[in-house]
Amino acid sequence: MAPRLPGKVALVTGASSGMGRAIALAVAADGAAGVVCCDLRPEANPAGFEADLNIPTAELIIQRGGKALFRKVDISNPKELEEAFLAGVSEFGRIDLVVNSAGYWAPFRLFVDEDEELWNKMVSINTLGTATSNRLAIRQFLKQEYDPAWGSRGRIINISSCAGVVAFPGEVAYSATKASINHLTRAGAIDHAKDAININCIAPGAVATGMARANFENQDIIKHMKKATPWPRLGVADDIAGVALFLASKESSWMTGQVLNVDGGMTLGVAP
Ligand SMILES: NC(=O)c1ccc[n+]([C@@H]2O[C@H](COP(=O)([O-])OP(=O)(O)OC[C@H]3O[C@@H](n4cnc5c(N)ncnc54)[C@H](O)[C@@H]3O)[C@@H](O)[C@H]2O)c1
Protein backbone atom coordinates (compact mmCIF):
# COMPACT_ATOMS: atom_id res chain seq x y z
CA MET A 1 0.00 0.00 0.00
CA ALA A 2 1.28 3.50 -0.82
CA PRO A 3 2.21 5.59 2.22
CA ARG A 4 -0.86 7.40 3.52
CA LEU A 5 0.82 10.55 4.85
CA PRO A 6 3.43 11.64 2.32
CA GLY A 7 4.64 15.18 2.99
CA LYS A 8 2.53 15.53 6.13
CA VAL A 9 4.01 16.78 9.39
CA ALA A 10 2.67 15.54 12.72
CA LEU A 11 2.93 16.89 16.25
CA VAL A 12 2.19 14.33 18.97
CA THR A 13 1.87 15.07 22.69
CA GLY A 14 2.67 12.28 25.13
CA ALA A 15 4.90 10.91 22.36
CA SER A 16 7.51 9.32 24.63
CA SER A 17 5.32 6.45 25.83
CA GLY A 18 2.41 4.17 25.23
CA MET A 19 -0.21 5.25 22.72
CA GLY A 20 1.45 8.56 21.82
CA ARG A 21 4.67 6.71 21.05
CA ALA A 22 2.89 4.02 19.01
CA ILE A 23 1.04 6.71 17.06
CA ALA A 24 4.22 8.77 16.43
CA LEU A 25 6.02 5.65 15.14
CA ALA A 26 3.05 4.60 13.00
CA VAL A 27 2.67 8.04 11.44
CA ALA A 28 6.40 8.15 10.61
CA ALA A 29 6.23 4.63 9.13
CA ASP A 30 3.30 5.73 6.93
CA GLY A 31 5.36 8.39 5.17
CA ALA A 32 5.09 11.50 7.36
CA ALA A 33 7.73 14.10 6.45
CA GLY A 34 8.40 14.91 10.10
CA VAL A 35 7.15 14.19 13.62
CA VAL A 36 7.40 16.66 16.50
CA CYS A 37 7.53 14.44 19.60
CA CYS A 38 6.34 16.40 22.67
CA ASP A 39 6.51 15.10 26.21
CA LEU A 40 7.73 15.94 29.72
CA ARG A 41 10.93 14.02 28.93
CA PRO A 42 12.31 12.12 25.93
CA GLU A 43 12.64 8.84 27.85
CA ALA A 44 9.69 6.45 27.82
CA ASN A 45 7.75 5.71 31.00
CA PRO A 46 9.94 2.97 32.57
CA ALA A 47 6.80 1.01 33.49
CA GLY A 48 5.89 0.72 29.80
CA PHE A 49 5.49 -2.49 27.80
CA GLU A 50 7.50 -1.36 24.75
CA ALA A 51 10.22 -3.78 23.65
CA ASP A 52 12.61 -0.91 22.80
CA LEU A 53 11.84 1.19 25.87
CA ASN A 54 15.43 2.44 26.15
CA ILE A 55 15.32 4.30 22.81
CA PRO A 56 13.47 7.65 22.80
CA THR A 57 10.69 7.90 20.19
CA ALA A 58 12.32 10.62 18.05
CA GLU A 59 15.58 8.64 17.95
CA LEU A 60 13.73 5.49 16.94
CA ILE A 61 11.99 7.32 14.09
CA ILE A 62 15.34 8.68 12.86
CA GLN A 63 16.97 5.23 13.15
CA ARG A 64 14.18 3.87 10.95
CA GLY A 65 14.85 6.50 8.28
CA GLY A 66 12.24 9.10 9.25
CA LYS A 67 12.51 12.69 10.46
CA ALA A 68 11.67 13.70 14.00
CA LEU A 69 12.56 16.05 16.81
CA PHE A 70 11.86 16.00 20.53
CA ARG A 71 10.48 19.04 22.40
CA LYS A 72 10.13 19.14 26.17
CA VAL A 73 6.54 20.21 26.77
CA ASP A 74 4.22 20.17 29.73
CA ILE A 75 0.85 20.51 27.99
CA SER A 76 -0.54 22.44 30.97
CA ASN A 77 1.94 25.22 30.07
CA PRO A 78 0.57 27.09 27.01
CA LYS A 79 3.92 28.78 26.33
CA GLU A 80 5.76 25.45 26.08
CA LEU A 81 3.10 24.10 23.76
CA GLU A 82 3.25 27.20 21.58
CA GLU A 83 7.04 26.92 21.37
CA ALA A 84 6.73 23.29 20.26
CA PHE A 85 4.40 24.28 17.41
CA LEU A 86 6.86 27.04 16.40
CA ALA A 87 9.77 24.58 16.52
CA GLY A 88 7.86 22.13 14.33
CA VAL A 89 7.03 24.79 11.74
CA SER A 90 10.59 26.10 11.80
CA GLU A 91 12.07 22.60 11.30
CA PHE A 92 9.54 21.03 8.92
CA GLY A 93 7.76 24.07 7.41
CA ARG A 94 4.21 23.11 8.43
CA ILE A 95 2.07 21.01 10.76
CA ASP A 96 -0.81 18.98 9.34
CA LEU A 97 -1.73 16.49 12.04
CA VAL A 98 -1.88 17.04 15.80
CA VAL A 99 -2.40 14.07 18.11
CA ASN A 100 -3.14 14.86 21.75
CA SER A 101 -2.24 11.77 23.74
CA ALA A 102 -0.62 13.33 26.84
CA GLY A 103 -2.85 12.84 29.83
CA TYR A 104 -2.90 12.44 33.58
CA TRP A 105 -4.49 9.62 35.57
CA ALA A 106 -4.31 8.96 39.32
CA PRO A 107 -5.01 5.70 41.21
CA PHE A 108 -8.64 4.89 41.95
CA ARG A 109 -10.31 6.57 44.90
CA LEU A 110 -13.90 7.42 45.83
CA PHE A 111 -15.36 10.79 44.77
CA VAL A 112 -15.68 11.77 48.43
CA ASP A 113 -11.92 11.37 48.87
CA GLU A 114 -10.90 13.48 45.85
CA ASP A 115 -9.54 16.96 46.56
CA GLU A 116 -8.95 20.32 44.91
CA GLU A 117 -5.35 19.50 44.10
CA LEU A 118 -6.35 16.40 42.13
CA TRP A 119 -9.12 18.24 40.27
CA ASN A 120 -6.85 21.19 39.43
CA LYS A 121 -4.19 18.87 38.04
CA MET A 122 -6.69 16.82 36.02
CA VAL A 123 -8.33 19.94 34.58
CA SER A 124 -5.08 21.76 33.80
CA ILE A 125 -3.53 18.79 31.98
CA ASN A 126 -6.43 16.83 30.49
CA THR A 127 -8.93 19.60 29.73
CA LEU A 128 -6.95 22.83 29.40
CA GLY A 129 -3.77 21.29 27.95
CA THR A 130 -5.74 19.43 25.29
CA ALA A 131 -7.87 22.51 24.50
CA THR A 132 -4.78 24.73 24.13
CA SER A 133 -3.16 22.24 21.77
CA ASN A 134 -6.38 22.07 19.70
CA ARG A 135 -6.46 25.87 19.36
CA LEU A 136 -2.78 26.11 18.42
CA ALA A 137 -3.33 23.38 15.82
CA ILE A 138 -6.34 25.16 14.29
CA ARG A 139 -4.44 28.48 14.13
CA GLN A 140 -1.57 26.76 12.30
CA PHE A 141 -3.90 24.87 9.93
CA LEU A 142 -5.67 28.12 9.01
CA LYS A 143 -2.35 29.45 7.68
CA GLN A 144 -2.11 26.45 5.33
CA GLU A 145 -4.03 25.52 2.20
CA TYR A 146 -6.67 22.80 1.87
CA ASP A 147 -5.08 19.67 0.35
CA PRO A 148 -7.57 18.08 -2.09
CA ALA A 149 -5.55 14.86 -2.33
CA TRP A 150 -5.83 14.42 1.45
CA GLY A 151 -9.33 15.88 1.73
CA SER A 152 -8.44 18.18 4.59
CA ARG A 153 -6.63 21.33 5.66
CA GLY A 154 -5.49 19.77 8.92
CA ARG A 155 -6.46 17.09 11.40
CA ILE A 156 -6.65 16.78 15.15
CA ILE A 157 -6.95 13.47 16.96
CA ASN A 158 -7.67 13.72 20.66
CA ILE A 159 -7.21 10.78 23.01
CA SER A 160 -9.81 10.68 25.78
CA SER A 161 -10.95 7.50 27.54
CA CYS A 162 -13.98 5.24 27.61
CA ALA A 163 -14.19 6.50 31.23
CA GLY A 164 -15.37 9.74 29.63
CA VAL A 165 -18.17 7.86 27.82
CA VAL A 166 -19.55 5.61 30.57
CA ALA A 167 -18.96 5.78 34.32
CA PHE A 168 -16.43 3.57 36.10
CA PRO A 169 -15.93 3.52 39.87
CA GLY A 170 -13.15 5.49 41.54
CA GLU A 171 -12.17 7.99 38.85
CA VAL A 172 -14.61 10.89 38.87
CA ALA A 173 -12.14 13.73 38.19
CA TYR A 174 -10.38 11.77 35.44
CA SER A 175 -13.70 10.74 33.85
CA ALA A 176 -15.08 14.28 33.92
CA THR A 177 -11.98 15.73 32.25
CA LYS A 178 -11.97 12.96 29.62
CA ALA A 179 -15.67 13.65 28.94
CA SER A 180 -14.68 17.29 28.42
CA ILE A 181 -12.23 16.14 25.71
CA ASN A 182 -15.02 14.18 24.00
CA HIS A 183 -17.21 17.24 23.96
CA LEU A 184 -14.57 19.79 22.99
CA THR A 185 -13.97 17.46 20.04
CA ARG A 186 -17.61 17.75 18.96
CA ALA A 187 -17.99 21.46 19.66
CA GLY A 188 -14.61 22.34 18.10
CA ALA A 189 -15.42 20.24 15.04
CA ILE A 190 -18.68 22.08 14.39
CA ASP A 191 -16.87 25.44 14.50
CA HIS A 192 -14.15 24.40 12.07
CA ALA A 193 -15.82 21.99 9.64
CA LYS A 194 -16.24 25.01 7.32
CA ASP A 195 -12.42 25.29 7.29
CA ALA A 196 -12.03 21.61 6.27
CA ILE A 197 -10.35 20.87 9.60
CA ASN A 198 -11.19 17.44 11.04
CA ILE A 199 -11.31 17.07 14.82
CA ASN A 200 -11.93 13.52 15.99
CA CYS A 201 -11.26 11.59 19.17
CA ILE A 202 -10.38 8.07 20.25
CA ALA A 203 -11.74 6.87 23.60
CA PRO A 204 -9.54 3.88 24.53
CA GLY A 205 -10.51 1.05 26.85
CA ALA A 206 -7.97 -0.84 28.99
CA VAL A 207 -4.65 -0.65 27.16
CA ALA A 208 -1.29 -2.07 28.35
CA THR A 209 0.93 1.01 28.79
CA GLY A 210 3.13 2.43 31.51
CA MET A 211 0.21 4.44 32.85
CA ALA A 212 -1.84 1.27 33.30
CA ARG A 213 1.01 -1.06 34.47
CA ALA A 214 -0.02 -1.03 38.15
CA ASN A 215 -3.61 -1.90 37.18
CA PHE A 216 -2.45 -4.69 34.85
CA GLU A 217 -0.42 -6.17 37.72
CA ASN A 218 -3.20 -5.93 40.31
CA GLN A 219 -5.17 -9.19 40.28
CA ASP A 220 -8.42 -7.60 41.50
CA ILE A 221 -8.27 -4.76 38.97
CA ILE A 222 -7.26 -6.96 36.03
CA LYS A 223 -10.14 -9.32 36.81
CA HIS A 224 -12.53 -6.37 36.76
CA MET A 225 -11.02 -4.99 33.51
CA LYS A 226 -11.26 -8.38 31.78
CA LYS A 227 -14.86 -8.82 32.91
CA ALA A 228 -15.68 -5.33 31.61
CA THR A 229 -14.04 -6.06 28.20
CA PRO A 230 -16.14 -8.45 26.05
CA TRP A 231 -13.30 -9.00 23.52
CA PRO A 232 -11.05 -11.98 24.43
CA ARG A 233 -8.03 -9.76 25.20
CA LEU A 234 -7.23 -6.33 26.62
CA GLY A 235 -5.73 -3.59 24.44
CA VAL A 236 -2.22 -2.79 23.26
CA ALA A 237 -0.94 0.60 22.09
CA ASP A 238 -0.96 -0.50 18.43
CA ASP A 239 -4.74 -1.08 18.63
CA ILE A 240 -5.03 2.67 19.14
CA ALA A 241 -2.32 3.60 16.61
CA GLY A 242 -4.15 1.73 13.83
CA VAL A 243 -7.34 3.73 14.38
CA ALA A 244 -5.33 6.98 14.67
CA LEU A 245 -3.80 6.28 11.26
CA PHE A 246 -7.28 5.83 9.81
CA LEU A 247 -8.34 9.17 11.33
CA ALA A 248 -5.21 10.76 9.82
CA SER A 249 -5.75 9.41 6.33
CA LYS A 250 -7.79 10.40 3.28
CA GLU A 251 -10.32 7.62 3.92
CA SER A 252 -11.72 9.46 6.95
CA SER A 253 -11.77 12.96 5.46
CA TRP A 254 -15.58 13.31 5.69
CA MET A 255 -15.59 12.38 9.41
CA THR A 256 -15.43 15.08 12.01
CA GLY A 257 -16.50 15.56 15.62
CA GLN A 258 -16.62 11.81 16.21
CA VAL A 259 -15.58 9.97 19.35
CA LEU A 260 -14.56 6.40 18.48
CA ASN A 261 -14.61 3.94 21.37
CA VAL A 262 -11.63 1.64 20.77
CA ASP A 263 -12.12 -0.59 23.74
CA GLY A 264 -12.81 -4.25 22.92
CA GLY A 265 -16.49 -3.50 23.48
CA MET A 266 -16.09 -2.08 27.01
CA THR A 267 -18.69 0.64 26.47
CA LEU A 268 -21.30 -1.68 24.92
CA GLY A 269 -22.92 -2.75 28.15
CA VAL A 270 -22.54 -5.52 30.70
CA ALA A 271 -20.65 -8.48 29.24
CA PRO A 272 -22.21 -11.92 29.90
N1 LIG B 1 -3.68 3.00 29.26
C1 LIG B 1 -4.98 3.00 29.35
O1 LIG B 1 -5.60 1.97 29.72
C2 LIG B 1 -5.76 4.23 28.96
C3 LIG B 1 -7.15 4.10 28.81
C4 LIG B 1 -7.89 5.18 28.39
C5 LIG B 1 -7.26 6.37 28.10
N2 LIG B 1 -5.91 6.50 28.27
C6 LIG B 1 -5.31 7.79 27.88
O2 LIG B 1 -4.36 7.55 26.85
C7 LIG B 1 -3.42 8.61 26.82
C8 LIG B 1 -2.02 8.03 26.71
O3 LIG B 1 -1.70 7.33 27.90
P1 LIG B 1 -0.89 5.97 27.88
O4 LIG B 1 -1.77 4.93 28.41
O5 LIG B 1 -0.25 5.79 26.56
O6 LIG B 1 0.18 6.26 29.05
P2 LIG B 1 1.77 6.42 29.06
O7 LIG B 1 2.15 6.70 30.46
O8 LIG B 1 2.41 5.26 28.38
O9 LIG B 1 2.00 7.70 28.15
C9 LIG B 1 1.57 8.98 28.54
C10 LIG B 1 2.65 9.97 28.15
O10 LIG B 1 2.14 11.29 28.41
C11 LIG B 1 3.16 12.04 29.01
N3 LIG B 1 2.59 13.14 29.79
C12 LIG B 1 1.90 13.03 30.96
N4 LIG B 1 1.56 14.27 31.39
C13 LIG B 1 2.06 15.14 30.48
C14 LIG B 1 2.05 16.54 30.39
N5 LIG B 1 1.48 17.31 31.33
N6 LIG B 1 2.64 17.13 29.33
C15 LIG B 1 3.24 16.37 28.37
N7 LIG B 1 3.29 15.03 28.42
C16 LIG B 1 2.71 14.42 29.47
C17 LIG B 1 3.93 11.04 29.89
O11 LIG B 1 5.24 11.51 30.19
C18 LIG B 1 3.92 9.81 29.00
O12 LIG B 1 5.06 9.73 28.18
C19 LIG B 1 -3.66 9.41 28.10
O13 LIG B 1 -4.36 10.60 27.76
C20 LIG B 1 -4.52 8.49 28.94
O14 LIG B 1 -5.34 9.22 29.84
C21 LIG B 1 -5.15 5.45 28.69
The ligand as an SDF file (V2000), in Angstrom:
LIG
                    3D

 44 48  0  0  0  0  0  0  0  0999 V2000
   -3.6760    3.0000   29.2590 N   0  0  0  0  0  0  0  0  0  0  0  0
   -4.9790    3.0000   29.3480 C   0  0  0  0  0  0  0  0  0  0  0  0
   -5.6000    1.9740   29.7240 O   0  0  0  0  0  0  0  0  0  0  0  0
   -5.7630    4.2290   28.9580 C   0  0  0  0  0  0  0  0  0  0  0  0
   -7.1510    4.0970   28.8090 C   0  0  0  0  0  0  0  0  0  0  0  0
   -7.8880    5.1810   28.3870 C   0  0  0  0  0  0  0  0  0  0  0  0
   -7.2580    6.3690   28.1020 C   0  0  0  0  0  0  0  0  0  0  0  0
   -5.9130    6.4980   28.2670 N   0  0  0  0  0  0  0  0  0  0  0  0
   -5.3110    7.7930   27.8770 C   0  0  0  0  0  0  0  0  0  0  0  0
   -4.3630    7.5530   26.8500 O   0  0  0  0  0  0  0  0  0  0  0  0
   -3.4230    8.6090   26.8230 C   0  0  0  0  0  0  0  0  0  0  0  0
   -2.0220    8.0280   26.7050 C   0  0  0  0  0  0  0  0  0  0  0  0
   -1.6980    7.3250   27.9030 O   0  0  0  0  0  0  0  0  0  0  0  0
   -0.8850    5.9720   27.8820 P   0  0  0  0  0  0  0  0  0  0  0  0
   -1.7660    4.9270   28.4110 O   0  0  0  0  0  0  0  0  0  0  0  0
   -0.2510    5.7890   26.5640 O   0  0  0  0  0  0  0  0  0  0  0  0
    0.1840    6.2590   29.0510 O   0  0  0  0  0  0  0  0  0  0  0  0
    1.7660    6.4220   29.0550 P   0  0  0  0  0  0  0  0  0  0  0  0
    2.1460    6.7040   30.4620 O   0  0  0  0  0  0  0  0  0  0  0  0
    2.4120    5.2600   28.3810 O   0  0  0  0  0  0  0  0  0  0  0  0
    2.0020    7.6990   28.1460 O   0  0  0  0  0  0  0  0  0  0  0  0
    1.5650    8.9790   28.5370 C   0  0  0  0  0  0  0  0  0  0  0  0
    2.6500    9.9750   28.1550 C   0  0  0  0  0  0  0  0  0  0  0  0
    2.1410   11.2870   28.4090 O   0  0  0  0  0  0  0  0  0  0  0  0
    3.1590   12.0380   29.0140 C   0  0  0  0  0  0  0  0  0  0  0  0
    2.5890   13.1380   29.7920 N   0  0  0  0  0  0  0  0  0  0  0  0
    1.9000   13.0340   30.9600 C   0  0  0  0  0  0  0  0  0  0  0  0
    1.5610   14.2720   31.3920 N   0  0  0  0  0  0  0  0  0  0  0  0
    2.0570   15.1420   30.4810 C   0  0  0  0  0  0  0  0  0  0  0  0
    2.0460   16.5450   30.3930 C   0  0  0  0  0  0  0  0  0  0  0  0
    1.4820   17.3060   31.3300 N   0  0  0  0  0  0  0  0  0  0  0  0
    2.6430   17.1310   29.3270 N   0  0  0  0  0  0  0  0  0  0  0  0
    3.2350   16.3680   28.3750 C   0  0  0  0  0  0  0  0  0  0  0  0
    3.2930   15.0300   28.4160 N   0  0  0  0  0  0  0  0  0  0  0  0
    2.7070   14.4210   29.4660 C   0  0  0  0  0  0  0  0  0  0  0  0
    3.9300   11.0430   29.8870 C   0  0  0  0  0  0  0  0  0  0  0  0
    5.2380   11.5150   30.1920 O   0  0  0  0  0  0  0  0  0  0  0  0
    3.9180    9.8050   29.0050 C   0  0  0  0  0  0  0  0  0  0  0  0
    5.0560    9.7260   28.1830 O   0  0  0  0  0  0  0  0  0  0  0  0
   -3.6560    9.4120   28.1000 C   0  0  0  0  0  0  0  0  0  0  0  0
   -4.3580   10.5950   27.7610 O   0  0  0  0  0  0  0  0  0  0  0  0
   -4.5240    8.4910   28.9450 C   0  0  0  0  0  0  0  0  0  0  0  0
   -5.3360    9.2190   29.8420 O   0  0  0  0  0  0  0  0  0  0  0  0
   -5.1480    5.4520   28.6920 C   0  0  0  0  0  0  0  0  0  0  0  0
  1  2  1  0
  2  3  2  0
  2  4  1  0
  4  5  1  0
  4 44  2  0
  5  6  2  0
  6  7  1  0
  7  8  2  0
  8  9  1  0
  8 44  1  0
  9 10  1  0
  9 42  1  0
 10 11  1  0
 11 12  1  0
 11 40  1  0
 12 13  1  0
 13 14  1  0
 14 15  2  0
 14 16  1  0
 14 17  1  0
 17 18  1  0
 18 19  2  0
 18 20  1  0
 18 21  1  0
 21 22  1  0
 22 23  1  0
 23 24  1  0
 23 38  1  0
 24 25  1  0
 25 26  1  0
 25 36  1  0
 26 27  1  0
 26 35  1  0
 27 28  2  0
 28 29  1  0
 29 30  1  0
 29 35  2  0
 30 31  1  0
 30 32  2  0
 32 33  1  0
 33 34  2  0
 34 35  1  0
 36 37  1  0
 36 38  1  0
 38 39  1  0
 40 41  1  0
 40 42  1  0
 42 43  1  0
M  CHG  2   8   1  16  -1
M  END
$$$$
